[in-house]
Amino acid sequence: MRRYLHHWFLPLWLPAGFFLVWQAGATYGLLDPLFFPPPTVLLATIIEMGRAGDLWEHVSATVSRAVLGFLLGSIAGIATGAAMGASQTIRRSLEPVISAIYTLPKMTLLPMLMLLVGVGDTARHIVIAATCFILVTIHALDGVRSVRRHYVEMAYNCGASPATVFRRVYLPASAPQIFTGVRLAAGRALIVTLSVEMISAREGLGALVWSSWQTFATERLYVAVVISALLGTVIHRSLRLLEGRLLPWRERS
């Protein structure tokens, strides 16, 4: 019973209560259904859009953009951050560039990229990947730099090569910090994906939000927001489960 409460009741009672209050407010006339369509109407809209096929088109477009940008940015970020943490020369060379890109609002890059590479998905992927790259790079850098020096010296004293030290000492010790950056980057990837879709895309949940606002289709607008929130929850939970599998020592700590 305790396990059931921990895994199901605690994470779900607050959103379930929120939707129940929302439904009750709409039913008893406390909320204007024009601006606050009740959850039952949203469910009917989801079913209708699912049968028509346009909902899955928007969801798949958003997921594919977010996943591709996330993978490209995270892989590059892990490699760059680890190299900067392990080498003072690389760190001093790249740190000013990383700091400049970090403080730059990534959405400001989209118009420039659309001029350079066109108005297709390439510009959107670059913006998403750049956002993930910066987050993962910073966390990987901090993770590698936080490795205790005597672990590294002990490995060298035992005859380990630099590649072995990097693989057997730096990466395992910095993996929790790197994974934190990966989880943050995954959430940020979805946020940036929705933002670029609102500006320049014809399909995707962000585009659905914008087109629904323009046509005052409030049910479709709320559906897009709810589905986006559900995607964020699924991404977060999936990465937490993956972290528990890959880093079991962090769960025990």
C-alpha positions, 0 to 999 in steps of 0.5 A: 500500500505504501509503495502504491501511494508513493508511485501513483497517488503522490504524483497524480493527486494534485493534477487530478484534483486540478482537473476535477476542480476545473470540471466542477467550475465549468459545470456549475457556471463558475468558469466561462466555457468559451475561455475555459473549456471543461476537461470533458470537452478537451477529451472529446477534442483529443479523440476527434483530432486523433481520429482525424489524424492531425493531432498525431501529425503535430505530436510527431513533428514536435517529438522528432524535432525535439529528439533530433536537436536534443541528441545532436546537442547533448552528444556534442555537449558531453564531448566538449564539456569533458574535453574542457574539464580534462584539458586546461588549454581547451577550457581556456580556449573555448570558455569565452565562446561558451559563455557568450553563447550561453548568455545569448537568447537562442531564439534570436539565432533563428532569423539569422539561421533561416537566412543562411540555411533556409526556412526548413527544419535545419534552422530549427534543429540548430537552435534546439541543438545549440540550447542543449549543447550549452547546458550539457557542456556546462554540466559536463565541464563542472562534473569532470572538474569536480573529480577528485585529483587523487583518484586520477593520480592513483590511476596513473600510478597504477599504469593507466593510460590517459584514455583509460583514466578518462574512460574509467575515472573521469566519466564514471565520477562525473556521470551524475552531473552530466546526466543532470545536464542531460535531463535539463537539456531534454526539458529545454529542448521541448520548450525551444521546439514549441517556441520555434514552431510558434514562429516558423512552422506549419506543423507541430504543437507550437504551430497548433497553439499559434493557429488555434489562438489566431482562429480562437479555437480555444479547445484545440489551443488547450489540447496543444498545451495539455499534450505538451505538458504530458510530453514533458512529464513523459520525458522527465520520467523516462530520463529518471528511469534511465538514470536509475538504470545507468547510474545505480550508485546515484540512486543508492546515495 
